[in-house]
């Protein structure tokens, strides 16, 4: 919450029973997050015990990232694990400040992507991480090359006028988000496209709606247009990719454009589409 000072309705006490259930350990609760009483509590925790501190936002110093407050929080611990991806874009005492006084300071599981890289404040579908890991494994076992960006254009906010810079894919700093692929990735992708006979494109390379982050998407669109001219079959599937190709003025150069993204992919996979199936049945019945 956003309490102004100590506000009982924002107390973390209601979390204790649920945490105890999930962790299968009796969770103790302190009445504060710093101070003598908390220190006594910490000293008394048994090996493997869990102590929940009271809401750090009861102190205005938390959001001000006050170094003294961060130091007091840090004094309670030996090391720091941040698993709060949802607050990682904020430089507060409990997220950024304490890390200066505790070594090691490491990322928890929520902070990692499927390959364990930090992605700053980029959009992450947490529920798809297992799928991503299994797809990486599957590609490897089948000897299929799965190309991921080696460099990215990052932004400090999601806006057309954001500050941007190019960094290695493994080096996205906290608070920044990847909004396009970088020049190395464009070169690698283009090179591998040179040896293909059929290309199915679903999904742009970046936030092409903002000109600053449209370079990757435009470069791939141009490449596919060139390949089409050389007899390669180019299939564009899905609203965003279609919009990107049209924005680049290259729509008429492609072999086929389908506005259905997921649907066109499932059709190519050989799946039956319920909406189409119903129509086939209806015509058969009519005859």
Phi, psi and omega in degrees: 000189178236065183292147172258098184074194182289114182235106186310325183291345177261012179295151179271004182307319181299344181283339188303309181299318182292318178297319179301317180295312183292320184272349183054035177221140178291116182272127176270155181231132176268157180273001184207179177244350175219170175108172185302313184300319179295317179301319178297317179301312181299316181298332185270353182294133176287163176307127180082001179281164182232131177239126177263126178275157178289162183313116181294339181281001172291346178253128178294339180297336181300305183286340177278354183055046182292122185300323180295319179295316179300320180297319180295318178297314183298328184296345181277350190229166176259329178210168187231128174240121177261115177245015182261078181300326182295342178243009185290347180273002181248135177268082178251170183300319184279348180252320184249317184300311184297331183298337179287336185252355180237126175232131359283153169243116189232167180271140174277181186298325181294338185276348185261153168269182187303329181261010176080016179267148177280131182246020178058226181258024176296157179293129178230128174270095184307323185285356181252004184296319180296319179300314181300315180299317182292327178292321177299317180295316183298314180300317181298314183293332180267358180070026179265132180276125179250108184269124175248155182300139177266336177219155183223153173267120182253158182227152180271357173198165181270084183202156182298330184257022181296154170288143181222155173205162181260129179225160173298151182301334182273002186235041177281118181285159178304141176086352177252157180228145178282123181241358177196165174276154182269178184301323178297315180298317180302314181298314181296315181297316181299317181300315181288333178291334181300335185259010184262157177252333180224133178234127174248122184246121177228115177098127180291170181276339182198193180277077187293347178295333175262119185310321183299334184243028183255353187301316182298313181296316180295321180298318180291321178299316179297318181299315181294323178298317178300314183295322177304318179296338180262013176092006177280141177278121180241119182245122180254121183238127173110141185311309184295316180295320179298314180300321181295317180294321178291321180298325180279356179071029185243009185304318184288351181274345185274152180296313183209138177238124178243129180282346178274115181282286181301320183296316182294324179292318180293324178297314180295332177288346181093013179279151176274135181262119185309319182295326181280321180303317181301322181291316179303315181298320182296319180292320180300319181295325183294327183284000000 
